Amino acid sequence: MSSSEESVLWKSPKSKKLLVVFFSMFGDFWMSGPVLHCILRNHDTNVLYLKDPREQLYLGGLKTFGEDFDALLAGVAAIASDLAAGDIRVMGFSAGGYAGLLAAAKLRATAYLGFSVRTDLSSGSVLPRHQPAGVDLVPDDILLDLEPIVRGLAAPRLGVL
């Protein structure tokens, strides 16, 4: 992905699965995107790679899909529908972890795998508050404690943090 690209879709013929990858704010997943792709492309799965060049933890949406996080989710859902992919799985790393987990819950993903994920960005969080650049531009109503949301929606059905 170039520095300005926000999404790249890898299609796997006949696959009914979509894996959505939320990269860190550095556009990686602990390893570089190309190295990760070398691993993932060998599986029978469509892969949607996402990167947030504005560094708003994806919570301000991506211009590719719209102006807010709900538009991003609608865009991912539309891609899954176009691919006839009824099985959505999500991966998130670091700055992409929170948005990835929130997306997995709201899209009712089958599975979520997250590395170095902060799950509570609420103002009342007992966790030390690290405010990444750009998050101050995101509406407060999306800075949440994700635990009750994930429990309430019972999605994703399988999650590993």
N, C-alpha and C positions, 0 to 999 in steps of 0.2 A: 504494500500500500504506500502511496506517496504521502507526503506530509499533509496534504490537503484532503485526501480521500477519507471518507467516513465509513464506507461499507464496501465489501467485496463478497460476492456470492459464488461459492464453488458448488456446482451441481453434480450430483452423482446419479447417473441414469437409473430410473426405476426405484430409487430410494423413497421410502415413506417417512423418513426421519429428517428433522432439521435440527442441527446443533448451532446455537447462537453463541458466539464468543465475544465477550466484552473485554477488550484489551485494557491495560493500565493506561494512565495518562501519557505514558511514554510510547504507546503503540506497540507494546509487547505483552507477553504472557509468561514472564520470567525468562523465557527464551524468545528469540526473535519470531516475528510472524511467519517468515518463510520456513524456519525450522519446525515450528508447530504445524504448519501446513504439510510438510513432508511426512509427518506422523499421521495427521488426520485424513489426508487424502486417500490413504490405503483402506479406509473403512467405508462401508456402504452407507454413507450419510451425506446429505447436503449440509454445507457449512456456510454460515453467514458470519463474517468477521466484521466487528464494529470497532470504531475508534472515534474518540471525541476530541477533535483538534482544538475546541474552545475550552477544554479542561474544566467542564462543569459536571463531571461525574455522570454524564449522559442525562442528568436530571433536567437540563434545559432543552432536551430533545436534540436531534441531529437535523441539520438543514435538509438532508436527503429525504427525511420522512415528514418533517413538520416542525412547529415551533415549541413543542413541549414534549414531556415524557409520554403522555397518552398518545400523541401522534407517532412517536417512535414505536410504541407497542402495537398500534394499529398497522404500521408499516410491516413489522415483523409478522403479525398475524396474516396480513395480505400475502406476504411471500410464502408463508406456510400453506395458505390456501391454494395459491397458484401452483405450488409444487405437489399438492395433494398430500402434504406431510401432516398426518394426524398425531405424530409423536414429536413433540418439541422438547429439546433438552437444552440446558443453558450452562455455560462456563463463565466464571468471572474471576479476574485477578486484580488484587490491590484496588486501585481507584475504580475499576470496573466491577468489583465484587458486590457492592451495595446495589447498584442499578441492576446487575445480573440477577441477584436474589429477588429483588422487587419485581422484575420482569418475569422471573420463573413463577412467582406466586400469582401474579395477575394474568399470565398467559396459561395458567394451570399446567405448567410443564411437567413432563414425566420425571425429570431428574435435574438436579443442580449440583455442580461441582465448583467449589470456590476455594481460592487460595489467598491468604492474607486479606481477609474480608472484614470490614467494619460493618456491623449489622444494626447499629443504633446511631443515627445522626440527629435525634430529637434534642430539643433545647434542655429537656430535663434529664438527659442521660447522665449516668454516674461515671461513664467512661470519660477519660480526658478528651477534651474537645480540640481536635485538630481540624482547622478550617482550611481545606485546600483552596487554592486560587480559583476564582470563578464561581464557587459555591454561593457566595453572597449574592449572586445574580439569580439564584434559584428560589422559587417561592417556598416559604417555610412549611407549607402544608405537605410537602413531599419529603421533608427531612424528618424521618419517623424512626420509631423503634420497630424493626421488622418482625421481631419474634411473635407478637400477637397476630400480626397479619398472616404470617406463614401458618401459624397454628389454626387460625380461624378459617382460612381457605383450604387447609389440608393440602396445599400444593407448594412446592413440588412434592410428589409422593416419595421421592428418594432424594435426600440432600446430604452432601458432605461438605463441611467447612474445615 
